[in-house]
Amino acid sequence: QLQLAESGGDLVQPGGSLRLSCAASGLTLDYYSIGWFRQAPGKEREGVSCISSSGVNSNYAASVKGRFTISRDNAKKMVYLEMNSLKPEDTAVYYCAAEPTVQAMCVTSAFHYWGQGTQVTVSS
């Protein structure tokens, strides 16, 4: 089955940038919608950005729109989340997730394959 592994989380200053990566293995990524989710202490896991299996369609949470960019390279089995103008409220564990459908709803319950998460901390 599909396996996912996130990387790239780090401690960054407000206004800084970070690029998260999600490496897939086990199956081709061509048939999976991919989502980035995050969970901060005391909060529910929320959808940050999701992208369709082909990469044609993508969407973003209002809180990150204009600052984050999701992309994928199916040939390399990689998905990325470019994060710019980071704010302290972006601090969370970030997860990538996959669902074998063309375009899944960008909510936690719609995804059934998950990585282990990577910590992003935005602080001065």
C-alpha positions as CSV (number, residue, x, y, z in Angstrom):
1,Q,0.0,0.0,0.0
2,L,0.9,3.6,-0.3
3,Q,3.2,5.0,2.3
4,L,3.9,8.7,3.0
5,A,6.8,10.4,4.7
6,E,7.0,14.1,5.5
7,S,10.1,16.2,5.9
8,G,11.3,19.8,6.0
9,G,9.7,20.9,9.3
10,D,11.9,23.3,11.3
11,L,12.0,26.3,13.6
12,V,11.7,29.5,11.6
13,Q,11.3,33.2,12.4
14,P,8.0,35.0,11.6
15,G,8.1,36.1,8.0
16,G,10.3,33.3,7.0
17,S,9.8,30.5,4.5
18,L,9.8,26.8,4.6
19,R,9.3,24.0,2.1
20,L,7.7,20.8,3.2
21,S,8.1,17.6,1.2
22,C,6.0,14.4,1.2
23,A,7.6,11.3,-0.3
24,A,5.4,8.5,-1.4
25,S,6.3,4.9,-1.9
26,G,4.6,1.6,-2.6
27,L,2.2,2.7,-5.3
28,T,2.0,5.3,-8.1
29,L,0.9,8.7,-7.0
30,D,-1.1,9.2,-10.2
31,Y,-4.4,8.0,-8.8
32,Y,-4.3,9.8,-5.4
33,S,-5.6,13.2,-4.3
34,I,-3.1,14.6,-1.8
35,G,-3.7,16.9,1.1
36,W,-1.6,18.8,3.6
37,F,-3.1,19.1,7.1
38,R,-2.0,20.6,10.3
39,Q,-2.7,20.2,14.0
40,A,-1.8,22.7,16.6
41,P,-1.9,21.9,20.4
42,G,-5.5,22.0,21.6
43,K,-6.9,22.3,18.1
44,E,-8.6,20.0,15.6
45,R,-6.7,18.9,12.7
46,E,-7.5,21.1,9.8
47,G,-7.0,21.1,6.0
48,V,-4.3,23.4,4.8
49,S,-4.2,22.6,1.1
50,C,-5.3,19.8,-1.2
51,I,-4.5,18.9,-4.8
52,S,-6.2,16.6,-7.2
53,S,-4.6,13.5,-8.6
54,S,-3.5,15.2,-11.8
55,G,-2.5,18.4,-10.1
56,V,-5.0,20.4,-12.2
57,N,-7.0,21.5,-9.2
58,S,-6.0,22.7,-5.8
59,N,-7.4,24.6,-2.9
60,Y,-6.3,26.4,0.2
61,A,-7.6,27.2,3.6
62,A,-8.4,30.9,3.9
63,S,-5.8,31.3,6.5
64,V,-2.9,30.3,4.2
65,K,-4.2,31.4,0.8
66,G,-1.7,33.6,-0.9
67,R,1.1,32.5,1.4
68,F,1.3,28.7,0.7
69,T,1.6,26.8,-2.5
70,I,1.0,23.1,-3.0
71,S,2.5,21.2,-5.9
72,R,3.2,17.6,-6.9
73,D,5.5,15.7,-9.2
74,N,3.9,12.3,-9.8
75,A,6.9,10.9,-11.6
76,K,9.1,11.6,-8.6
77,K,6.3,10.5,-6.2
78,M,6.7,13.8,-4.4
79,V,4.3,16.5,-3.0
80,Y,5.4,19.8,-1.7
81,L,4.1,22.6,0.4
82,E,5.9,25.9,-0.1
83,M,5.2,28.2,2.9
84,N,6.0,31.9,2.8
85,S,5.4,34.8,5.2
86,L,5.1,32.4,8.1
87,K,3.2,33.5,11.2
88,P,3.3,32.1,14.8
89,E,-0.2,30.8,14.3
90,D,1.2,28.5,11.5
91,T,3.0,26.5,14.3
92,A,1.7,23.0,14.1
93,V,2.5,19.4,13.2
94,Y,2.0,19.2,9.4
95,Y,0.8,16.0,7.8
96,C,0.4,14.9,4.2
97,A,-2.4,12.5,3.3
98,A,-3.6,10.6,0.3
99,E,-6.9,9.3,-1.0
100,P,-7.4,7.1,-4.1
101,T,-9.8,9.5,-5.8
102,V,-9.5,12.2,-8.5
103,Q,-10.3,15.0,-6.1
104,A,-11.2,14.4,-2.4
105,M,-12.8,16.9,-0.2
106,C,-10.1,18.8,1.8
107,V,-11.2,17.5,5.2
108,T,-9.5,15.0,7.5
109,S,-12.2,12.4,7.2
110,A,-11.8,12.2,3.5
111,F,-8.3,10.9,3.6
112,H,-7.2,7.4,4.7
113,Y,-3.4,7.3,4.1
114,W,-1.3,9.4,6.4
115,G,2.3,10.3,7.1
116,Q,3.7,10.7,10.5
117,G,3.9,14.4,10.5
118,T,6.7,17.0,10.7
119,Q,6.9,19.9,13.2
120,V,6.8,23.5,12.0
121,T,7.5,26.1,14.7
122,V,7.3,29.8,13.9
123,S,8.8,31.9,16.6
124,S,11.3,34.6,17.2
